[in-house]
């Protein structure tokens, strides 16, 4: 879980400098705390809405809008947003944009970048769903670029299908497997590379 604290002033020119934060893929309960400052010396800010206007596919935010009743002159209040991150982000960097609107002041936008940390170890996730019929997804993490093979084999150790065979970048990957041509039973999937040889079991039920 990562906590991101941002500062936004109501009376400023639109879209301030972007901030960049690194977040772990698959992490849940990350928090963005947006502090809203009323820089006026005399006027209250009323009916403040802090809304998320740009949300990437790899990020799921618990609520896209926070309402604040008022902020007195020279004071500040916080808007909190919790978000989860996909285990396999679709890009190396994503953008979240927030828009702040209030009665009597110009709208203000705050933009941040989310980057995703690279894996530090090889990992082959349990397929999901499992048991499955007929499709399932296999995810794996690679700490460095290289040639890797992902294959399915049966209980006799015979290769049933090669799902992937080639050069993969360091990062988080997923491959779909359709078992419609296979009979029900226990199968194994195997990730092999220069420095890795991982195996997990899955079950096809028709």
Buried (B, 14 or more C-beta within 10 A) or exposed (E): EBEBEBEBBBBBEEEBEEBEBEBBBBBEEBBBEBEBBBEBEEBBBEEBBBBBEEBBEBBEBEEEBBEBEBBEEEEBBEBEBBBBBBBBBEEEEBBBBBBBBBEEBEEBBBBBEBBBEBBEEBBBBEBEEBEBEEEBBBBBBBBBEBEBBBBBBBEEEEEBBEBBEEEBEEBBBBBEBEBEEBEEEEBBBBBBBEEBEBEBEBBBEE
